Amino acid sequence: MESEPPQQAIAGPYMALVLIWSTTPLAIVLSLRDMNALWALALRMLLAALVAVAVLRVTGMRLAWTRQALRLYGMGAVGMVLPMAFTYVGARHVSSGLISVLFGLAPLIVALLARFLVPGTLVRPLQWLGMMLGLGGLAFMFLHGEHLVRAELMGVLWILAGVLTYAGATVGAKRLGPSLHPLVQTTGALLLSSLGCLLVLPLAGGSMPSHWPGMVSMGAIVYSACFGSIIAMMCYFHLIRHISPGAVSLITLLTPMIAVVLGVLVNHERFRQETLTGMALIVFGLGLYSLQGWRDARRMRLAQ
């Protein structure tokens, strides 16, 4: 970790990342009001790639074209396109708050996969307990799933497919070894993601939209592209260079709770008791997992 920067250099990006990650699920839901899911995703990826290339040029950086770089771009594209495609398809049937809570499982699943696939990964007892509680909350929603209509149940399964592919791609990137500069790596992944979307659209995207999206949908797509795909990435990599992993992991605990509140206030979303109970177990499990990360970071600071 680098020398400690001024407090405002941490507080600003931290608050921005919490806000962006809390609002992105709602932006996804709103972007689908006037567009097919895959068309909305393709437009987001294309806009994000154009913005990323522009930022790369302004900063004077260039894409790398080594074999390792291409592998990282490819893994990054898989970690973007597949999870987002599953999420966009599922978002038509579930609330933005539930999307955020289900994606809160991602750190738990990443840790579980890394424990068996990445040598040297240590999972402590409190983290195991957090993982079991989180997965137990998911199981609770399915075991009491008679309250879910078929479309909503399919939506949950699509979102879970997105969570699993995201977790798998994250672990795969860890196994590839050293990474590039975050902006370079993200730009390369976005370019491949855009190309992938354009290739898939004729096969699975349905007919081309007959009209331009409305102001709400278009605004949500632009917000997702610029803030969700670019600014959030910059904030995230800035934070992991300057603060402990435990402090960063707390963001994944805050965002589901804020996203649920925003979904209720802005999109008038409602939840049944069974869904709320399962969501609460997931958030509580994530809290226990994050607590262990915070304890480890505190222990390391005291040891220095």
QUIGIBEL-V240401 format. One record per backbone hydrogen bond with DSSP energy under -1.0 kcal/mol. CO is the residue of the C=O (numbers start at 0). NH is the residue of the N-H. Records with the same first field share a line. If there is no record, write none. Layout:
CO->NH ; NH
//
This chain:
5->8
6->9 ; 10
7->11
9->13
10->14
11->15
12->16
13->17
14->18
15->19
16->20
17->21
18->22
19->23
22->26
23->27
24->28
25->29
26->30
29->32
35->39
36->40
37->41
38->42
39->43
40->44
41->45
42->46
43->47
44->48
45->49
46->50
47->51
48->52
49->53
50->54
51->55
52->56
53->57
54->58
55->60
65->69
66->70
67->71
68->72
69->73
70->74
71->75
72->76
73->77
74->78
76->80
77->81
79->83
80->84
81->85
82->86
83->87
84->88
85->89
86->90
89->92
94->98
95->99
96->100
97->101
98->102
101->104
102->105
104->108
105->109
106->110
107->111
108->112
109->113
110->114
112->116
113->117
117->120
123->127
124->128
125->129
126->130
127->131
128->132
129->133
130->134
131->135
132->136
133->137
134->138
135->139
136->140
137->141
138->142
139->143
141->144
143->146
144->147
148->152
149->153
150->154
151->155
152->156
153->157
154->158
155->159
156->160
157->161
158->162
159->163
160->164
161->165
162->166
163->167
164->168
165->169
166->170
167->171
168->172
169->173
170->174
180->184
181->185
182->186
183->187
184->188
185->189
186->190
187->191
188->192
189->193
190->194
191->195
192->196
193->197
194->198
195->199
196->200
199->202 ; 203
200->204
213->217
214->218
215->219
216->220
217->221
218->222
219->223
220->224
221->225
222->226 ; 227
223->228
225->230
226->231
229->233
230->234
231->235
232->236
233->237
234->238
235->239
238->242
240->1
243->247
244->248
247->250
249->253
250->254
253->257
254->258
255->259
256->260
257->261
258->262
259->263
260->264
261->265
262->268
271->275
272->276
273->277
274->278
275->279
276->280
277->281
278->282
279->283
280->284
281->285
282->286
283->287
284->288
285->289
286->290
287->291
288->292
289->293
290->294
291->295
292->296
293->297
294->298
295->299
296->300
297->301
298->302
//
